[in-house]
């Protein structure tokens, strides 16, 4: 069987088959028509460790945020390709097949969302009083960074990184927010979000100031130092660069000033801000990019 569907996801078929893209499929079809005794050999497959894994699927949506450029989306990525999952027995897992099964191999948001939801529920089981924003922050700031080489869209593909539930239960600091925060913030840059996004025009120097507040949920007495990882074209300044905590759930505020010049050779520059106390590494992506054109 041949077609142009995504090659990084499996599909269920009513009969055993091999799926090929149109190019490889046409070559096999030509061979079949060239001989009366076609032969084929199926070789044993070997498993290899992919140093770039995990990789965001080709069919996954990408940023930037179409509604508000300066809120980075997606937030993070979770497993969602070829997931063995429960399946309704009211219909067949393969089209046109009367057989039914309680399981199926499924891909998409319908699989990634349950992973993220379960991780959020797992964090909440440790901290029942935490707000949704605090739980979201814990998931984002402890996500595993992903490879830019394997994901050319960088943070626009994976956000903060790959979900890591075991780390999320001990985030150290959280960026908390309540309903009122969304109603009263003067600018989008001051929304207490665990990521930083700056849209700009090609070749222009653009500066944005972000105000953030973190809540200590790690060690009662702790000192966090700001560590910035950046690249040419992106300057990041954090004030203060050291946060001192004397108790649990104490809050401390800081200001991040980002100056970017994007668009001469690249359309996006990725960086990160990490608050480090020697035990916890509270990581937030910082992204500057050329804003897409509008229809205005």
Backbone torsions as a table, in degrees:
resi	resn	phi	psi	omega
1	UNK	NA	141.8	-179.1
2	UNK	-134.9	156.7	179.6
3	UNK	-178.8	-175.0	-178.4
4	UNK	-111.8	20.4	179.0
5	UNK	-69.1	166.0	179.8
6	UNK	-57.2	140.1	-176.7
7	UNK	-93.5	-2.8	-178.6
8	UNK	-105.8	25.8	178.7
9	UNK	-148.2	144.3	-179.4
10	UNK	-95.5	155.7	177.3
11	UNK	-128.4	155.0	177.7
12	UNK	-94.2	133.3	179.0
13	UNK	-124.9	152.5	-178.2
14	UNK	-70.0	-20.5	-179.4
15	UNK	-128.3	153.1	176.0
16	UNK	-59.8	133.9	179.5
17	UNK	-159.7	167.8	172.3
18	UNK	-113.0	137.4	-176.8
19	UNK	-107.2	127.2	-178.6
20	UNK	-126.6	152.4	173.9
21	UNK	-74.0	173.6	-173.9
22	UNK	-63.7	-35.0	-178.6
23	UNK	-66.5	-53.7	-179.8
24	UNK	-66.3	-36.7	179.6
25	UNK	-63.6	-38.5	-179.8
26	UNK	-69.4	-33.4	177.6
27	UNK	-66.0	-41.5	178.8
28	UNK	-67.3	-40.3	178.9
29	UNK	-61.8	-39.7	178.2
30	UNK	-64.5	-39.8	178.9
31	UNK	-65.2	-44.0	-179.9
32	UNK	-59.6	-35.1	-179.7
33	UNK	-82.1	-6.4	-176.4
34	UNK	-97.5	-7.2	-176.7
35	UNK	-146.3	150.7	178.2
36	UNK	-87.7	-12.7	-179.7
37	UNK	-129.3	71.4	179.8
38	UNK	-70.3	143.3	177.4
39	UNK	-130.3	156.3	179.0
40	UNK	-146.9	151.8	178.3
41	UNK	-125.4	128.1	176.0
42	UNK	-101.7	115.8	-177.3
43	UNK	-87.7	154.2	177.7
44	UNK	-69.7	131.5	179.8
45	UNK	-82.7	153.3	178.0
46	UNK	-125.8	141.6	179.8
47	UNK	-87.3	133.7	178.1
48	UNK	-126.6	143.7	177.4
49	UNK	-77.1	124.5	179.2
50	UNK	-94.3	110.4	-177.5
51	UNK	-66.3	-18.7	-178.3
52	UNK	-92.1	-8.1	-178.4
53	UNK	-68.4	150.0	-2.3
54	UNK	-79.8	159.7	-179.1
55	UNK	-123.5	138.0	178.2
56	UNK	-72.7	132.5	-175.8
57	UNK	-62.4	151.6	-178.0
58	UNK	-63.3	-28.5	-176.3
59	UNK	-87.6	-1.7	-178.9
60	UNK	-75.0	141.4	179.5
61	UNK	-64.8	150.1	179.9
62	UNK	-119.0	157.9	172.2
63	UNK	-79.2	-177.3	5.4
64	UNK	-77.2	171.2	179.1
65	UNK	-60.1	118.4	-175.6
66	UNK	-72.7	-16.6	-177.7
67	UNK	-96.7	-47.6	-179.8
68	UNK	-132.8	101.8	-175.0
69	UNK	-54.3	-38.3	-170.1
70	UNK	-89.3	17.7	163.2
71	UNK	-115.1	114.5	-173.8
72	UNK	-65.5	130.5	172.6
73	UNK	-136.0	145.0	-0.7
74	UNK	-71.7	169.5	177.8
75	UNK	-77.6	-43.5	178.9
76	UNK	-162.9	179.3	178.0
77	UNK	-124.9	151.6	-179.0
78	UNK	-137.9	159.7	-178.8
79	UNK	-56.7	131.4	-179.4
80	UNK	-153.8	14.6	-178.2
81	UNK	-118.8	127.2	176.8
82	UNK	53.6	55.2	-179.1
83	UNK	-95.3	127.2	174.7
84	UNK	-73.2	117.7	-172.4
85	UNK	-140.1	160.9	175.2
86	UNK	-62.7	150.6	-177.1
87	UNK	-140.9	138.6	178.5
88	UNK	-62.0	139.3	177.0
89	UNK	-92.4	14.2	174.9
90	UNK	-83.0	-12.5	178.5
91	UNK	-149.7	162.4	-178.7
92	UNK	-79.4	147.4	175.5
93	UNK	-71.2	-14.4	177.2
94	UNK	-124.4	138.7	-173.6
95	UNK	-64.1	135.6	177.7
96	UNK	76.3	13.7	-177.1
97	UNK	-113.8	123.0	-178.2
98	UNK	-74.6	-12.4	-178.6
99	UNK	-73.9	151.4	-179.6
100	UNK	-123.4	161.4	-179.1
101	UNK	-151.4	144.1	177.3
102	UNK	-78.9	-3.6	-178.9
103	UNK	-134.9	159.4	178.0
104	UNK	-155.2	159.9	173.0
105	UNK	-98.2	115.2	-170.8
106	UNK	-126.0	149.4	178.2
107	UNK	-133.1	152.7	174.9
108	UNK	126.3	-173.7	178.2
109	UNK	-58.7	-31.3	-179.9
110	UNK	-63.4	-18.2	176.0
111	UNK	-100.8	-36.4	-179.2
112	UNK	-69.1	-40.3	179.8
113	UNK	-60.5	-44.0	177.0
114	UNK	-61.2	-34.6	176.6
115	UNK	-62.9	-48.0	-178.9
116	UNK	-66.6	-38.8	179.5
117	UNK	-64.6	-44.0	179.3
118	UNK	-64.2	-38.2	178.0
119	UNK	-64.7	-40.5	177.4
120	UNK	-63.9	-41.6	177.8
121	UNK	-64.8	-35.7	177.9
122	UNK	-63.3	-45.4	178.1
123	UNK	-64.1	-41.7	-179.2
124	UNK	-64.5	-29.2	178.2
125	UNK	-64.5	-25.5	175.9
126	UNK	-86.2	-31.4	-174.5
127	UNK	-133.2	76.6	-175.0
128	UNK	-60.6	-23.7	-176.7
129	UNK	-89.5	-5.0	-177.3
130	UNK	-69.0	145.7	175.8
131	UNK	-76.4	162.4	174.6
132	UNK	-56.5	-36.3	-179.9
133	UNK	-65.8	-39.6	179.2
134	UNK	-65.2	-41.1	178.5
135	UNK	-65.4	-43.6	177.9
136	UNK	-60.6	-43.0	177.8
137	UNK	-59.8	-44.4	180.0
138	UNK	-60.2	-40.7	179.4
139	UNK	-67.8	-39.7	-176.2
140	UNK	-73.7	-45.3	-173.4
141	UNK	-77.1	-10.4	177.3
142	UNK	-109.9	3.5	179.9
143	UNK	-63.5	148.3	-179.8
144	UNK	-77.3	124.9	178.0
145	UNK	-58.7	146.9	-177.7
146	UNK	-114.7	164.9	-173.7
147	UNK	-80.2	125.1	174.5
148	UNK	-68.8	-32.6	-179.9
149	UNK	-59.9	-35.8	-178.3
150	UNK	-93.7	-10.9	-178.9
151	UNK	-133.9	88.6	-171.6
152	UNK	-63.2	-21.3	178.8
153	UNK	-84.7	-0.5	175.6
154	UNK	49.4	-131.1	-176.1
155	UNK	-60.8	-22.7	176.1
156	UNK	-71.2	-11.0	174.4
157	UNK	-99.8	-43.3	-171.0
158	UNK	-122.5	-0.5	177.8
159	UNK	62.9	-126.0	-179.7
160	UNK	-74.9	-18.8	-179.8
161	UNK	135.6	-161.3	-175.7
162	UNK	-92.0	131.3	-178.0
163	UNK	-49.1	133.5	-179.8
164	UNK	-137.5	81.8	-173.2
165	UNK	-58.0	-36.6	-177.4
166	UNK	-64.7	-29.9	177.0
167	UNK	-82.9	-29.0	-174.1
168	UNK	-66.2	-21.3	-179.9
169	UNK	-79.1	-3.9	178.1
170	UNK	-139.8	66.2	-173.0
171	UNK	-80.1	-17.3	-178.8
172	UNK	85.9	-61.2	177.5
173	UNK	-130.5	150.8	174.2
174	UNK	-132.5	147.3	172.6
175	UNK	-93.5	98.6	-175.0
176	UNK	-91.5	156.3	177.0
177	UNK	-159.7	145.5	176.0
178	UNK	-114.7	178.5	-178.9
179	UNK	-57.2	-37.3	-178.0
180	UNK	-63.9	-31.0	180.0
181	UNK	-61.1	-35.4	-179.0
182	UNK	-77.2	-22.6	-176.5
183	UNK	-89.5	-25.1	-171.1
184	UNK	-114.5	-6.4	-179.5
185	UNK	-65.5	133.9	-177.0
186	UNK	-71.8	-37.5	-179.4
187	UNK	-134.0	158.5	179.2
188	UNK	-65.5	-27.1	-177.6
189	UNK	-71.1	-17.6	179.9
190	UNK	-98.7	2.3	173.0
191	UNK	-63.9	131.7	-171.9
192	UNK	-76.1	68.4	-174.2
193	UNK	-100.7	148.8	-177.8
194	UNK	-80.8	19.7	176.5
195	UNK	-145.3	164.7	-176.6
196	UNK	-131.6	126.2	179.7
197	UNK	-131.1	138.8	-178.1
198	UNK	-135.1	114.5	176.4
199	UNK	-94.2	145.8	-175.4
200	UNK	-147.8	177.9	175.7
201	UNK	-103.5	153.1	-175.3
202	UNK	-57.3	129.0	173.8
203	UNK	76.0	1.5	-179.0
204	UNK	-96.5	142.8	170.0
205	UNK	-78.9	122.7	-179.6
206	UNK	-126.6	133.0	179.4
207	UNK	-119.8	133.9	175.1
208	UNK	-129.5	145.8	177.5
209	UNK	-115.2	125.5	-178.3
210	UNK	-112.7	128.9	174.0
211	UNK	-103.6	130.6	-179.2
212	UNK	-136.8	155.0	175.2
213	UNK	-133.1	130.1	178.2
214	UNK	-113.6	150.2	179.5
215	UNK	-112.8	131.5	-178.6
216	UNK	-77.5	116.5	176.9
217	UNK	-124.2	14.6	-179.3
218	UNK	-102.6	-117.7	177.6
219	UNK	-80.1	139.2	-176.6
220	UNK	-57.2	-48.9	176.9
221	UNK	-105.3	116.1	-175.1
222	UNK	-155.7	157.9	178.2
223	UNK	-129.1	123.3	179.9
224	UNK	-111.6	134.7	177.3
225	UNK	-113.5	138.9	-179.7
226	UNK	-79.2	127.0	175.9
227	UNK	-120.0	122.7	-177.0
228	UNK	-110.2	129.7	174.2
229	UNK	-114.2	113.5	-175.7
230	UNK	-136.9	-178.6	-177.1
231	UNK	-135.1	165.7	178.4
232	UNK	-55.3	138.9	-178.4
233	UNK	97.2	-5.9	-177.1
234	UNK	-137.3	114.5	178.0
235	UNK	-108.2	131.1	-176.6
236	UNK	-129.0	126.4	178.6
237	UNK	-123.7	131.7	-178.2
238	UNK	-117.2	127.1	178.4
239	UNK	-132.5	126.7	-11.8
240	UNK	-71.4	161.0	-179.1
241	UNK	-90.5	-4.4	176.9
242	UNK	-131.8	132.8	177.7
243	UNK	-116.0	129.4	-179.3
244	UNK	-110.1	130.2	177.8
245	UNK	-120.7	140.4	-179.3
246	UNK	-116.6	-3.9	-179.2
247	UNK	-160.1	162.2	175.7
248	UNK	-68.6	145.7	178.8
249	UNK	64.6	13.6	169.9
250	UNK	-71.3	144.3	-179.2
251	UNK	-108.9	144.0	174.9
252	UNK	-136.9	141.0	-178.7
253	UNK	-109.8	154.8	177.4
254	UNK	-151.0	167.3	-178.4
255	UNK	-124.8	133.4	177.0
256	UNK	-114.8	123.0	177.0
257	UNK	-108.3	121.7	-177.1
258	UNK	-118.2	125.9	174.5
259	UNK	-118.4	126.0	-174.0
260	UNK	-129.3	146.7	170.1
261	UNK	-132.8	100.2	-173.2
262	UNK	-119.0	148.5	170.4
263	UNK	114.0	-9.3	177.4
264	UNK	-71.6	-44.8	178.9
265	UNK	-128.8	-20.7	178.8
266	UNK	-134.7	158.6	179.6
267	UNK	-101.2	-2.1	-175.9
268	UNK	-154.9	138.1	175.5
269	UNK	-126.0	128.2	-179.3
270	UNK	-104.4	141.4	175.5
271	UNK	-147.6	-176.8	177.2
272	UNK	-155.0	152.2	173.8
273	UNK	-117.5	126.1	-179.7
274	UNK	-121.5	126.0	170.3
275	UNK	-93.2	119.1	-170.0
276	UNK	-122.7	123.2	174.4
277	UNK	-110.5	12.4	-177.5
278	UNK	94.0	-18.7	178.4
279	UNK	-119.9	-49.2	-178.8
280	UNK	-100.0	145.0	177.0
281	UNK	-127.4	95.1	-172.9
282	UNK	-89.9	97.4	-168.9
283	UNK	-101.1	131.9	175.1
284	UNK	-125.9	132.1	175.0
285	UNK	-72.7	145.6	173.5
286	UNK	-124.4	119.9	-173.5
287	UNK	-128.8	128.3	172.2
288	UNK	-115.7	136.7	-173.8
289	UNK	-153.9	158.6	175.4
290	UNK	-76.5	121.2	-178.1
291	UNK	-65.1	137.7	178.0
292	UNK	-67.1	152.8	179.9
293	UNK	-65.5	149.1	178.3
294	UNK	-103.1	169.8	179.6
295	UNK	-94.9	7.0	-178.5
296	UNK	-67.2	NA	NA
